[in-house]
Amino acid sequence: MGDDEIRDVFSLLGKPLEIRPVLTSWSRRQREYQDKIKTGDIFGVAEVLRELCLIRGGKELSYGEKKVLEHARRLLVKEIALSQGSAEDLVAARVDGTYM
C-alpha cells in the first residue's frame, strides 16, 4: 500500500456512514463481511470495520460480530503497519481514534 491508499483508508474510516436499518440477519451480514475480508481488498476490510462500529454504537454486538470486528481491525492494522514500517500499536491507536 502506498501513502495515498493509506490516506484513503483513514478517510473511509472517518467518513460518516448513512445509518441504514439492519434488515438482514446476522448470518447473511456475516457472510457478506467474510466475503469482503477474503478478497484481500483493504478498502473492503475498512468498510466492514466501519459498519460494525456503527452497529456497535446502536446496540451491543453479538459474540460473532465482535470477532469479525476484531479480525477486520487486526488485518487493517497489520497491513498499514507493514506498509508504513510502523509499530502496530501506534497504527492501532490511530485506527481506533479514527472510527471510535
Backbone atoms as SQL, in Angstrom:
CREATE TABLE atoms (id INTEGER PRIMARY KEY, chain TEXT, resi INTEGER, resn TEXT, atom TEXT, x REAL, y REAL, z REAL);
INSERT INTO atoms VALUES
  (1, 'A', 1, 'MET', 'N', 0.833, -1.180, 0.000),
  (2, 'A', 1, 'MET', 'CA', 0.000, 0.000, 0.000),
  (3, 'A', 1, 'MET', 'C', 0.874, 1.239, 0.000),
  (4, 'A', 2, 'GLY', 'N', 0.476, 2.187, -0.788),
  (5, 'A', 2, 'GLY', 'CA', 1.182, 3.453, -0.813),
  (6, 'A', 2, 'GLY', 'C', 0.560, 4.448, 0.154),
  (7, 'A', 3, 'ASP', 'N', 1.208, 5.583, 0.296),
  (8, 'A', 3, 'ASP', 'CA', 0.715, 6.624, 1.197),
  (9, 'A', 3, 'ASP', 'C', -0.676, 7.115, 0.811),
  (10, 'A', 4, 'ASP', 'N', -0.935, 7.201, -0.498),
  (11, 'A', 4, 'ASP', 'CA', -2.253, 7.662, -0.944),
  (12, 'A', 4, 'ASP', 'C', -3.343, 6.682, -0.536),
  (13, 'A', 5, 'GLU', 'N', -3.073, 5.383, -0.682),
  (14, 'A', 5, 'GLU', 'CA', -4.060, 4.378, -0.294),
  (15, 'A', 5, 'GLU', 'C', -4.301, 4.398, 1.218),
  (16, 'A', 6, 'ILE', 'N', -3.242, 4.559, 1.979),
  (17, 'A', 6, 'ILE', 'CA', -3.386, 4.619, 3.429),
  (18, 'A', 6, 'ILE', 'C', -4.220, 5.828, 3.819),
  (19, 'A', 7, 'ARG', 'N', -3.952, 6.955, 3.191),
  (20, 'A', 7, 'ARG', 'CA', -4.733, 8.175, 3.450),
  (21, 'A', 7, 'ARG', 'C', -6.209, 7.939, 3.094),
  (22, 'A', 8, 'ASP', 'N', -6.458, 7.242, 1.980),
  (23, 'A', 8, 'ASP', 'CA', -7.836, 6.952, 1.572),
  (24, 'A', 8, 'ASP', 'C', -8.537, 6.017, 2.555),
  (25, 'A', 9, 'VAL', 'N', -7.809, 5.056, 3.109),
  (26, 'A', 9, 'VAL', 'CA', -8.390, 4.139, 4.096),
  (27, 'A', 9, 'VAL', 'C', -8.819, 4.917, 5.337),
  (28, 'A', 10, 'PHE', 'N', -7.953, 5.802, 5.831),
  (29, 'A', 10, 'PHE', 'CA', -8.313, 6.593, 7.007),
  (30, 'A', 10, 'PHE', 'C', -9.467, 7.546, 6.692),
  (31, 'A', 11, 'SER', 'N', -9.516, 8.041, 5.481),
  (32, 'A', 11, 'SER', 'CA', -10.630, 8.891, 5.079),
  (33, 'A', 11, 'SER', 'C', -11.936, 8.082, 5.086),
  (34, 'A', 12, 'LEU', 'N', -11.877, 6.863, 4.579),
  (35, 'A', 12, 'LEU', 'CA', -13.048, 5.990, 4.572),
  (36, 'A', 12, 'LEU', 'C', -13.509, 5.673, 5.995),
  (37, 'A', 13, 'LEU', 'N', -12.563, 5.377, 6.872),
  (38, 'A', 13, 'LEU', 'CA', -12.919, 5.070, 8.260),
  (39, 'A', 13, 'LEU', 'C', -13.575, 6.257, 8.955),
  (40, 'A', 14, 'GLY', 'N', -13.110, 7.442, 8.660),
  (41, 'A', 14, 'GLY', 'CA', -13.638, 8.634, 9.314),
  (42, 'A', 14, 'GLY', 'C', -14.889, 9.191, 8.672),
  (43, 'A', 15, 'LYS', 'N', -15.227, 8.693, 7.503),
  (44, 'A', 15, 'LYS', 'CA', -16.385, 9.190, 6.768),
  (45, 'A', 15, 'LYS', 'C', -17.680, 8.693, 7.412),
  (46, 'A', 16, 'PRO', 'N', -18.631, 9.599, 7.647),
  (47, 'A', 16, 'PRO', 'CA', -19.899, 9.170, 8.238),
  (48, 'A', 16, 'PRO', 'C', -20.615, 8.192, 7.310),
  (49, 'A', 17, 'LEU', 'N', -21.194, 7.199, 7.906),
  (50, 'A', 17, 'LEU', 'CA', -21.933, 6.194, 7.159),
  (51, 'A', 17, 'LEU', 'C', -23.411, 6.488, 7.321),
  (52, 'A', 18, 'GLU', 'N', -24.140, 6.446, 6.236),
  (53, 'A', 18, 'GLU', 'CA', -25.579, 6.643, 6.336),
  (54, 'A', 18, 'GLU', 'C', -26.130, 5.524, 7.209),
  (55, 'A', 19, 'ILE', 'N', -26.908, 5.908, 8.170),
  (56, 'A', 19, 'ILE', 'CA', -27.492, 4.894, 9.046),
  (57, 'A', 19, 'ILE', 'C', -28.583, 4.183, 8.274),
  (58, 'A', 20, 'ARG', 'N', -28.405, 2.894, 8.171),
  (59, 'A', 20, 'ARG', 'CA', -29.402, 2.098, 7.484),
  (60, 'A', 20, 'ARG', 'C', -29.930, 1.059, 8.456),
  (61, 'A', 21, 'PRO', 'N', -31.189, 0.751, 8.349),
  (62, 'A', 21, 'PRO', 'CA', -31.719, -0.256, 9.257),
  (63, 'A', 21, 'PRO', 'C', -31.074, -1.613, 8.962),
  (64, 'A', 22, 'VAL', 'N', -30.839, -2.355, 9.993),
  (65, 'A', 22, 'VAL', 'CA', -30.247, -3.673, 9.840),
  (66, 'A', 22, 'VAL', 'C', -31.393, -4.639, 9.556),
  (67, 'A', 23, 'LEU', 'N', -31.659, -4.819, 8.262),
  (68, 'A', 23, 'LEU', 'CA', -32.787, -5.645, 7.858),
  (69, 'A', 23, 'LEU', 'C', -32.387, -7.095, 7.626),
  (70, 'A', 24, 'THR', 'N', -31.128, -7.312, 7.379),
  (71, 'A', 24, 'THR', 'CA', -30.689, -8.662, 7.103),
  (72, 'A', 24, 'THR', 'C', -30.277, -9.357, 8.390),
  (73, 'A', 25, 'SER', 'N', -30.343, -10.658, 8.346),
  (74, 'A', 25, 'SER', 'CA', -29.964, -11.426, 9.528),
  (75, 'A', 25, 'SER', 'C', -28.454, -11.369, 9.713),
  (76, 'A', 26, 'TRP', 'N', -28.026, -11.666, 10.928),
  (77, 'A', 26, 'TRP', 'CA', -26.599, -11.656, 11.221),
  (78, 'A', 26, 'TRP', 'C', -25.865, -12.652, 10.349),
  (79, 'A', 27, 'SER', 'N', -26.431, -13.818, 10.102),
  (80, 'A', 27, 'SER', 'CA', -25.724, -14.819, 9.293),
  (81, 'A', 27, 'SER', 'C', -25.481, -14.319, 7.871),
  (82, 'A', 28, 'ARG', 'N', -26.441, -13.606, 7.318),
  (83, 'A', 28, 'ARG', 'CA', -26.270, -13.059, 5.972),
  (84, 'A', 28, 'ARG', 'C', -25.220, -11.944, 5.965),
  (85, 'A', 29, 'ARG', 'N', -25.299, -11.053, 6.970),
  (86, 'A', 29, 'ARG', 'CA', -24.300, -9.977, 7.062),
  (87, 'A', 29, 'ARG', 'C', -22.913, -10.556, 7.303),
  (88, 'A', 30, 'GLN', 'N', -22.834, -11.588, 8.145),
  (89, 'A', 30, 'GLN', 'CA', -21.543, -12.203, 8.423),
  (90, 'A', 30, 'GLN', 'C', -20.936, -12.769, 7.138),
  (91, 'A', 31, 'ARG', 'N', -21.751, -13.409, 6.335),
  (92, 'A', 31, 'ARG', 'CA', -21.280, -13.940, 5.057),
  (93, 'A', 31, 'ARG', 'C', -20.768, -12.812, 4.162),
  (94, 'A', 32, 'GLU', 'N', -21.509, -11.702, 4.104),
  (95, 'A', 32, 'GLU', 'CA', -21.079, -10.553, 3.300),
  (96, 'A', 32, 'GLU', 'C', -19.762, -9.985, 3.826),
  (97, 'A', 33, 'TYR', 'N', -19.652, -9.871, 5.152),
  (98, 'A', 33, 'TYR', 'CA', -18.428, -9.357, 5.751),
  (99, 'A', 33, 'TYR', 'C', -17.247, -10.278, 5.452),
  (100, 'A', 34, 'GLN', 'N', -17.452, -11.578, 5.613),
  (101, 'A', 34, 'GLN', 'CA', -16.372, -12.521, 5.359),
  (102, 'A', 34, 'GLN', 'C', -15.949, -12.492, 3.884),
  (103, 'A', 35, 'ASP', 'N', -16.917, -12.354, 2.990),
  (104, 'A', 35, 'ASP', 'CA', -16.588, -12.260, 1.558),
  (105, 'A', 35, 'ASP', 'C', -15.735, -11.028, 1.281),
  (106, 'A', 36, 'LYS', 'N', -16.081, -9.905, 1.897),
  (107, 'A', 36, 'LYS', 'CA', -15.284, -8.679, 1.706),
  (108, 'A', 36, 'LYS', 'C', -13.874, -8.861, 2.258),
  (109, 'A', 37, 'ILE', 'N', -13.775, -9.481, 3.420),
  (110, 'A', 37, 'ILE', 'CA', -12.464, -9.689, 4.031),
  (111, 'A', 37, 'ILE', 'C', -11.617, -10.641, 3.198),
  (112, 'A', 38, 'LYS', 'N', -12.230, -11.699, 2.681),
  (113, 'A', 38, 'LYS', 'CA', -11.497, -12.709, 1.904),
  (114, 'A', 38, 'LYS', 'C', -10.921, -12.168, 0.599),
  (115, 'A', 39, 'THR', 'N', -11.518, -11.113, 0.063),
  (116, 'A', 39, 'THR', 'CA', -10.998, -10.565, -1.193),
  (117, 'A', 39, 'THR', 'C', -9.601, -9.995, -1.013),
  (118, 'A', 40, 'GLY', 'N', -9.281, -9.605, 0.226),
  (119, 'A', 40, 'GLY', 'CA', -7.983, -9.005, 0.479),
  (120, 'A', 40, 'GLY', 'C', -7.942, -7.520, 0.168),
  (121, 'A', 41, 'ASP', 'N', -9.057, -6.973, -0.271),
  (122, 'A', 41, 'ASP', 'CA', -9.135, -5.544, -0.571),
  (123, 'A', 41, 'ASP', 'C', -9.191, -4.773, 0.733),
  (124, 'A', 42, 'ILE', 'N', -8.206, -3.947, 0.965),
  (125, 'A', 42, 'ILE', 'CA', -8.106, -3.222, 2.231),
  (126, 'A', 42, 'ILE', 'C', -9.281, -2.276, 2.430),
  (127, 'A', 43, 'PHE', 'N', -9.841, -1.764, 1.359),
  (128, 'A', 43, 'PHE', 'CA', -10.994, -0.877, 1.472),
  (129, 'A', 43, 'PHE', 'C', -12.235, -1.656, 1.894),
  (130, 'A', 44, 'GLY', 'N', -12.373, -2.890, 1.427),
  (131, 'A', 44, 'GLY', 'CA', -13.469, -3.749, 1.873),
  (132, 'A', 44, 'GLY', 'C', -13.360, -4.054, 3.350),
  (133, 'A', 45, 'VAL', 'N', -12.151, -4.312, 3.821),
  (134, 'A', 45, 'VAL', 'CA', -11.915, -4.571, 5.243),
  (135, 'A', 45, 'VAL', 'C', -12.269, -3.329, 6.060),
  (136, 'A', 46, 'ALA', 'N', -11.875, -2.165, 5.560),
  (137, 'A', 46, 'ALA', 'CA', -12.189, -0.911, 6.258),
  (138, 'A', 46, 'ALA', 'C', -13.701, -0.683, 6.302),
  (139, 'A', 47, 'GLU', 'N', -14.417, -1.031, 5.246),
  (140, 'A', 47, 'GLU', 'CA', -15.870, -0.881, 5.237),
  (141, 'A', 47, 'GLU', 'C', -16.523, -1.779, 6.277),
  (142, 'A', 48, 'VAL', 'N', -16.036, -3.008, 6.395),
  (143, 'A', 48, 'VAL', 'CA', -16.569, -3.928, 7.400),
  (144, 'A', 48, 'VAL', 'C', -16.362, -3.348, 8.797),
  (145, 'A', 49, 'LEU', 'N', -15.167, -2.866, 9.047),
  (146, 'A', 49, 'LEU', 'CA', -14.844, -2.290, 10.348),
  (147, 'A', 49, 'LEU', 'C', -15.747, -1.094, 10.649),
  (148, 'A', 50, 'ARG', 'N', -15.888, -0.220, 9.682),
  (149, 'A', 50, 'ARG', 'CA', -16.703, 0.984, 9.870),
  (150, 'A', 50, 'ARG', 'C', -18.170, 0.633, 10.139),
  (151, 'A', 51, 'GLU', 'N', -18.717, -0.313, 9.374),
  (152, 'A', 51, 'GLU', 'CA', -20.116, -0.675, 9.542),
  (153, 'A', 51, 'GLU', 'C', -20.366, -1.333, 10.900),
  (154, 'A', 52, 'LEU', 'N', -19.475, -2.218, 11.315),
  (155, 'A', 52, 'LEU', 'CA', -19.656, -2.865, 12.616),
  (156, 'A', 52, 'LEU', 'C', -19.531, -1.859, 13.759),
  (157, 'A', 53, 'CYS', 'N', -18.678, -0.879, 13.592),
  (158, 'A', 53, 'CYS', 'CA', -18.561, 0.170, 14.614),
  (159, 'A', 53, 'CYS', 'C', -19.838, 0.992, 14.679),
  (160, 'A', 54, 'LEU', 'N', -20.457, 1.238, 13.541),
  (161, 'A', 54, 'LEU', 'CA', -21.731, 1.944, 13.515),
  (162, 'A', 54, 'LEU', 'C', -22.805, 1.133, 14.237),
  (163, 'A', 55, 'ILE', 'N', -22.864, -0.143, 13.940),
  (164, 'A', 55, 'ILE', 'CA', -23.843, -1.017, 14.591),
  (165, 'A', 55, 'ILE', 'C', -23.587, -1.049, 16.095),
  (166, 'A', 56, 'ARG', 'N', -22.315, -1.107, 16.477),
  (167, 'A', 56, 'ARG', 'CA', -21.945, -1.156, 17.889),
  (168, 'A', 56, 'ARG', 'C', -22.417, 0.106, 18.625),
  (169, 'A', 57, 'GLY', 'N', -22.487, 1.217, 17.920),
  (170, 'A', 57, 'GLY', 'CA', -22.968, 2.448, 18.536),
  (171, 'A', 57, 'GLY', 'C', -24.449, 2.412, 18.869),
  (172, 'A', 58, 'GLY', 'N', -25.192, 1.517, 18.213),
  (173, 'A', 58, 'GLY', 'CA', -26.629, 1.438, 18.439),
  (174, 'A', 58, 'GLY', 'C', -27.080, 0.265, 19.279),
  (175, 'A', 59, 'LYS', 'N', -26.233, -0.759, 19.368),
  (176, 'A', 59, 'LYS', 'CA', -26.602, -1.941, 20.146),
  (177, 'A', 59, 'LYS', 'C', -25.352, -2.719, 20.527),
  (178, 'A', 60, 'GLU', 'N', -25.518, -3.597, 21.468),
  (179, 'A', 60, 'GLU', 'CA', -24.430, -4.477, 21.880),
  (180, 'A', 60, 'GLU', 'C', -24.173, -5.493, 20.758),
  (181, 'A', 61, 'LEU', 'N', -22.926, -5.625, 20.359),
  (182, 'A', 61, 'LEU', 'CA', -22.589, -6.598, 19.319),
  (183, 'A', 61, 'LEU', 'C', -22.629, -8.007, 19.885),
  (184, 'A', 62, 'SER', 'N', -23.037, -8.941, 19.035),
  (185, 'A', 62, 'SER', 'CA', -23.008, -10.344, 19.424),
  (186, 'A', 62, 'SER', 'C', -21.555, -10.821, 19.444),
  (187, 'A', 63, 'TYR', 'N', -21.348, -12.003, 19.978),
  (188, 'A', 63, 'TYR', 'CA', -20.006, -12.576, 20.025),
  (189, 'A', 63, 'TYR', 'C', -19.420, -12.677, 18.617),
  (190, 'A', 64, 'GLY', 'N', -20.213, -13.158, 17.659),
  (191, 'A', 64, 'GLY', 'CA', -19.740, -13.298, 16.281),
  (192, 'A', 64, 'GLY', 'C', -19.395, -11.965, 15.647),
  (193, 'A', 65, 'GLU', 'N', -20.224, -10.957, 15.903),
  (194, 'A', 65, 'GLU', 'CA', -19.962, -9.622, 15.370),
  (195, 'A', 65, 'GLU', 'C', -18.671, -9.052, 15.948),
  (196, 'A', 66, 'LYS', 'N', -18.466, -9.263, 17.245),
  (197, 'A', 66, 'LYS', 'CA', -17.234, -8.792, 17.876),
  (198, 'A', 66, 'LYS', 'C', -16.008, -9.460, 17.272),
  (199, 'A', 67, 'LYS', 'N', -16.116, -10.755, 16.989),
  (200, 'A', 67, 'LYS', 'CA', -14.990, -11.482, 16.397),
  (201, 'A', 67, 'LYS', 'C', -14.659, -10.945, 15.000),
  (202, 'A', 68, 'VAL', 'N', -15.681, -10.680, 14.197),
  (203, 'A', 68, 'VAL', 'CA', -15.457, -10.151, 12.847),
  (204, 'A', 68, 'VAL', 'C', -14.867, -8.751, 12.938),
  (205, 'A', 69, 'LEU', 'N', -15.370, -7.923, 13.854),
  (206, 'A', 69, 'LEU', 'CA', -14.840, -6.575, 14.036),
  (207, 'A', 69, 'LEU', 'C', -13.360, -6.634, 14.400),
  (208, 'A', 70, 'GLU', 'N', -13.009, -7.465, 15.353),
  (209, 'A', 70, 'GLU', 'CA', -11.605, -7.577, 15.769),
  (210, 'A', 70, 'GLU', 'C', -10.723, -8.126, 14.654),
  (211, 'A', 71, 'HIS', 'N', -11.255, -9.077, 13.880),
  (212, 'A', 71, 'HIS', 'CA', -10.491, -9.636, 12.764),
  (213, 'A', 71, 'HIS', 'C', -10.208, -8.556, 11.715),
  (214, 'A', 72, 'ALA', 'N', -11.236, -7.785, 11.361),
  (215, 'A', 72, 'ALA', 'CA', -11.069, -6.704, 10.383),
  (216, 'A', 72, 'ALA', 'C', -10.087, -5.663, 10.900),
  (217, 'A', 73, 'ARG', 'N', -10.213, -5.308, 12.162),
  (218, 'A', 73, 'ARG', 'CA', -9.312, -4.323, 12.769),
  (219, 'A', 73, 'ARG', 'C', -7.872, -4.817, 12.742),
  (220, 'A', 74, 'ARG', 'N', -7.671, -6.069, 13.127),
  (221, 'A', 74, 'ARG', 'CA', -6.327, -6.647, 13.165),
  (222, 'A', 74, 'ARG', 'C', -5.692, -6.670, 11.767),
  (223, 'A', 75, 'LEU', 'N', -6.470, -7.079, 10.754),
  (224, 'A', 75, 'LEU', 'CA', -5.951, -7.099, 9.386),
  (225, 'A', 75, 'LEU', 'C', -5.565, -5.706, 8.906),
  (226, 'A', 76, 'LEU', 'N', -6.421, -4.747, 9.174),
  (227, 'A', 76, 'LEU', 'CA', -6.172, -3.372, 8.755),
  (228, 'A', 76, 'LEU', 'C', -4.926, -2.817, 9.423),
  (229, 'A', 77, 'VAL', 'N', -4.798, -3.035, 10.715),
  (230, 'A', 77, 'VAL', 'CA', -3.637, -2.537, 11.462),
  (231, 'A', 77, 'VAL', 'C', -2.353, -3.168, 10.938),
  (232, 'A', 78, 'LYS', 'N', -2.369, -4.480, 10.728),
  (233, 'A', 78, 'LYS', 'CA', -1.160, -5.172, 10.243),
  (234, 'A', 78, 'LYS', 'C', -0.747, -4.672, 8.861),
  (235, 'A', 79, 'GLU', 'N', -1.715, -4.512, 7.985),
  (236, 'A', 79, 'GLU', 'CA', -1.415, -4.069, 6.617),
  (237, 'A', 79, 'GLU', 'C', -0.816, -2.662, 6.610),
  (238, 'A', 80, 'ILE', 'N', -1.407, -1.766, 7.361),
  (239, 'A', 80, 'ILE', 'CA', -0.904, -0.389, 7.400),
  (240, 'A', 80, 'ILE', 'C', 0.468, -0.347, 8.065),
  (241, 'A', 81, 'ALA', 'N', 0.630, -1.084, 9.151),
  (242, 'A', 81, 'ALA', 'CA', 1.918, -1.100, 9.851),
  (243, 'A', 81, 'ALA', 'C', 3.030, -1.626, 8.947),
  (244, 'A', 82, 'LEU', 'N', 2.755, -2.692, 8.214),
  (245, 'A', 82, 'LEU', 'CA', 3.758, -3.231, 7.293),
  (246, 'A', 82, 'LEU', 'C', 4.075, -2.246, 6.171),
  (247, 'A', 83, 'SER', 'N', 3.047, -1.604, 5.652),
  (248, 'A', 83, 'SER', 'CA', 3.242, -0.664, 4.550),
  (249, 'A', 83, 'SER', 'C', 4.047, 0.556, 4.961),
  (250, 'A', 84, 'GLN', 'N', 3.823, 1.010, 6.191),
  (251, 'A', 84, 'GLN', 'CA', 4.497, 2.218, 6.657),
  (252, 'A', 84, 'GLN', 'C', 5.783, 1.922, 7.412),
  (253, 'A', 85, 'GLY', 'N', 5.989, 0.674, 7.768),
  (254, 'A', 85, 'GLY', 'CA', 7.137, 0.341, 8.602),
  (255, 'A', 85, 'GLY', 'C', 6.980, 0.889, 10.003),
  (256, 'A', 86, 'SER', 'N', 5.725, 0.956, 10.463),
  (257, 'A', 86, 'SER', 'CA', 5.410, 1.497, 11.786),
  (258, 'A', 86, 'SER', 'C', 5.106, 0.365, 12.758),
  (259, 'A', 87, 'ALA', 'N', 5.129, 0.695, 14.039),
  (260, 'A', 87, 'ALA', 'CA', 4.747, -0.261, 15.071),
  (261, 'A', 87, 'ALA', 'C', 3.234, -0.448, 15.043),
  (262, 'A', 88, 'GLU', 'N', 2.800, -1.688, 15.228),
  (263, 'A', 88, 'GLU', 'CA', 1.370, -1.978, 15.179),
  (264, 'A', 88, 'GLU', 'C', 0.586, -1.238, 16.254),
  (265, 'A', 89, 'ASP', 'N', 1.162, -1.058, 17.429),
  (266, 'A', 89, 'ASP', 'CA', 0.417, -0.372, 18.482),
  (267, 'A', 89, 'ASP', 'C', 0.155, 1.096, 18.135),
  (268, 'A', 90, 'LEU', 'N', 1.094, 1.723, 17.428),
  (269, 'A', 90, 'LEU', 'CA', 0.886, 3.114, 17.001),
  (270, 'A', 90, 'LEU', 'C', -0.205, 3.198, 15.931),
  (271, 'A', 91, 'VAL', 'N', -0.162, 2.247, 14.999),
  (272, 'A', 91, 'VAL', 'CA', -1.183, 2.223, 13.946),
  (273, 'A', 91, 'VAL', 'C', -2.541, 1.910, 14.555),
  (274, 'A', 92, 'ALA', 'N', -2.583, 0.976, 15.506),
  (275, 'A', 92, 'ALA', 'CA', -3.840, 0.605, 16.154),
  (276, 'A', 92, 'ALA', 'C', -4.466, 1.820, 16.848),
  (277, 'A', 93, 'ALA', 'N', -3.648, 2.606, 17.518),
  (278, 'A', 93, 'ALA', 'CA', -4.160, 3.806, 18.192),
  (279, 'A', 93, 'ALA', 'C', -4.733, 4.788, 17.176),
  (280, 'A', 94, 'ARG', 'N', -4.077, 4.915, 16.047),
  (281, 'A', 94, 'ARG', 'CA', -4.558, 5.833, 15.011),
  (282, 'A', 94, 'ARG', 'C', -5.871, 5.318, 14.407),
  (283, 'A', 95, 'VAL', 'N', -5.929, 4.023, 14.123),
  (284, 'A', 95, 'VAL', 'CA', -7.148, 3.422, 13.573),
  (285, 'A', 95, 'VAL', 'C', -8.300, 3.585, 14.565),
  (286, 'A', 96, 'ASP', 'N', -8.056, 3.253, 15.811),
  (287, 'A', 96, 'ASP', 'CA', -9.095, 3.362, 16.833),
  (288, 'A', 96, 'ASP', 'C', -9.572, 4.801, 16.994),
  (289, 'A', 97, 'GLY', 'N', -8.678, 5.745, 16.894),
  (290, 'A', 97, 'GLY', 'CA', -9.042, 7.141, 17.024),
  (291, 'A', 97, 'GLY', 'C', -9.854, 7.655, 15.844),
  (292, 'A', 98, 'THR', 'N', -9.755, 6.980, 14.723),
  (293, 'A', 98, 'THR', 'CA', -10.459, 7.412, 13.523),
  (294, 'A', 98, 'THR', 'C', -11.911, 6.984, 13.527),
  (295, 'A', 99, 'TYR', 'N', -12.189, 5.760, 13.938),
  (296, 'A', 99, 'TYR', 'CA', -13.568, 5.271, 13.822),
  (297, 'A', 99, 'TYR', 'C', -14.309, 5.229, 15.140),
  (298, 'A', 100, 'MET', 'N', -13.646, 5.418, 16.257),
  (299, 'A', 100, 'MET', 'CA', -14.352, 5.263, 17.536),
  (300, 'A', 100, 'MET', 'C', -14.971, 6.534, 17.985);
